[in-house]
Amino acid sequence: MLIILAFIIVFHLTAAVMLFIATIQNAWWIGSDFTTDIWQVCLNTSTIANCTDIGNNIQHFQALQTVQATMIMSTTLCCIGLFSFVLQLFRLKQGERFIFTSVVQLLSSLSVLIGAAIYTAQHDDFHANMNYTGAFKEGTYGYSFILAWVAFGFTLISSIMYLILRKRK
């Protein structure tokens, strides 16, 4: 049982780290001379990176704010889930354990799903309407975007693992 608990803790920590990286790093959309994320745009000229906040520079800023909010919420919920897992591990009786943690992880999973899905659906609008020079349409999804989708899978799987684990001794 201790091996299973250790595996679940490592799995949960991995999901939390992926969510932190996906939320913070500037690599959601990458081109040859720029990188963008949900917070800022960096134009790479020769040796200097000129980063500016996205702010109101795009037409669909409300959708981008939704992505920002859901990514922050998913990261926060994942951390709350880990904290509640550790507390519930020693405090509750068998059969009552980990239901709250499972629900929190499921909410975290849904939050990252909503944020990444909105970014996927709206990314053409985000980058086509930026008030910057450069070809923002000619790029690819970066590792932060991919990590957000992988973190969705990890948080969903961990919420299911907590439901299964609640019955074990």
Sequence and secondary structure as in RCSB ss.txt:
>XXXX:A:sequence
MLIILAFIIVFHLTAAVMLFIATIQNAWWIGSDFTTDIWQVCLNTSTIANCTDIGNNIQHFQALQTVQATMIMST
TLCCIGLFSFVLQLFRLKQGERFIFTSVVQLLSSLSVLIGAAIYTAQHDDFHANMNYTGAFKEGTYGYSFILAWV
AFGFTLISSIMYLILRKRK
>XXXX:A:secstr
 HHHHHHHHHHHHHHHHHHHHHHHSS SEE SSEEE SSEEEEEETTEEEEEE TT STTHHHHHHHHHHHHHHH
HHHHHHHHHHHHHHHHS TTTTTHHHHHHHHHHHHHHHHHHHHHHHHHHHHHHT SSSS TTS EE HHHHHHHH
HHHHHHHHHHHHHHHTT  
